[in-house]
Amino acid sequence: MPQAFVSPDRIRSQFTEAMSQMYRAEVPQYGTLIELVADVNAGCLENNPDLRERLARAGELDRIDVERHGAIRLGTADELFTIRRLFAVMGMQAVGYYDLSVAGVPVHSTSFRPVDEAALNINPFRVFTSLLRLELIEDEGLRAEAEAILAARRIYTPRAVALIERHEQNGGLTEAEATEFVAEALETFRWHGEATVSGETYKRLHDAHRLIADVVSFKGPHINHLTPRTLDIDAVQARMPERGITPKAVIEGPPRRHCDILLRQTSFKALEETIIFSGDEDAVQGTHTARFGEIEQRGVALTAKGRTLYDRLLTSVRGEVQVGAGGAKAGAYDQELAERFKALPDSWDELRRQGLAFFRYSPTPAGIAAAGGTSLPGDPETLIAKGYLAFAPIVYEDFLPVSAAGIFQSNLGTDQQQNYATHSNRDAFEAALGAAVQDEQALYAERQDASLNAAMEVLGLADLQLKTVA
């Protein structure tokens, strides 16, 4: 009898829980943050029954408490190639390409996550995965040294690689193999307080860029944050000091709105952790700053048209108002952000009508009762107006490069900002990955169109096979 395989969704959930427990032990403030987010979310759901009903109707209510995203930074093409295979065991695929070098961070990135709606609602665990761009290190000698250091390390255990190969060969893992895989894969993300370089080498890497030192100087990529999802990031930001946590000055992303869009993020400053340098006769100690706490609030995914408007509005604010650590600057930025974003509609219906955001369509009870009737209108707008067709926002599952860079910079030190005279290099990234990254816009459009056509089929209008414009 063939052995039954564990579903990728279940392996992903087991891995998420194991990583959360590990990170809680390594960074105690993470546990405090999780408790605060849970309190805020419970209050939101209790005080906003409409929100609770919308989340429940979309099948998203149960995912809120388990939702996490992590972030890692890799050093070589081989490491990126293997991480793709590792995440595939958990049903996660590379979605989107992000060039952070334009914001002074010498990496380019993708997000590994589930892509279909059912898997997302079970556990939407995602990992923002960055690859160091060694070509951006100007000092040729230091670049060669960094390449040699990275080439010598092995960030995956032999057993983890063997289990990845087993999954690829057999099409899945058994219960015992899945349990072992989670434990072995977790080792790649574990923090190590022993650097693989000397104090002198670390300083030269650090002087080139703090993130370069973080990637090159250690045995593995260590998860540098694990982010819970809140339903009210402003409340979390305001209450963090009550729990002994100091938040960054401003929340990254769009302003507070009635209809949340895309992604808003905040964080607390990275920990200053003791490390021991390699090759020093007397085991010299130093400190390293990389791991921090982050919180996010997710809104509706915007179409290409909506994203263009969003990017233009955000750029106009960031170009005129400097974001600093001082309260006055933060307040001025928030105020100007809210003012500029009045140009982007703050109603679900207007966002939908103007083709600015993606929505999931479903037949209403009245529509189902009237299904197949000769008088049932054939166009979605009339069906919505008559109460036969409903729509709800599709949550944004991805990331914002400006926000990611802002979080990185605020935790690497506000005194360091570099401009790299370079162009994005998606082709090189995908060559290292061993696959093309998926287009997030296409994924949202597919989900929107599939929901509309499924609703039309229930209403007896399947022959129309409509496609929304995004």
Secondary structure, DSSP 8 states (H G I E B T S, - for coil): -------HHHHHHHHHHHHHHHHHHH-HHHHHHHHHHHHHHHHHHHH-HHHHHHHHHTT-TTTTTT-EEEEEEE-SHHHHHHHHHHHHHTT-EEEEEEE-GGGT--EEEEEEE--SHHHHHH---EEEEEEE-GGG---HHHHHHHHHHHHH---S-HHHHHHHHHHHHHSS--HHHHHHHHHHHHGGG---SB-SS-HHHHHHHHHH-HHHHHHHSSSS----EEEEB-S-HHHHHHHGGGGT--B-SS-BSS---SS-BSEEEEEE---EEEEE-TT-TT--EEEEE---EEEEEE-B-B-HHHHHHHHHHHHHHHTTS---SSHHHHHHHHHHHHHHGGGS--SHHHHHHTT-B-EEEEE-HHHHHHTT-TT--SSHHHHHHTTSEEEEE-B--S--HHHHHHHHHHHH-TT----------HHHHHHHHTS--B-HHHHHHHHHHHHHHHHHHHTT-GGG------
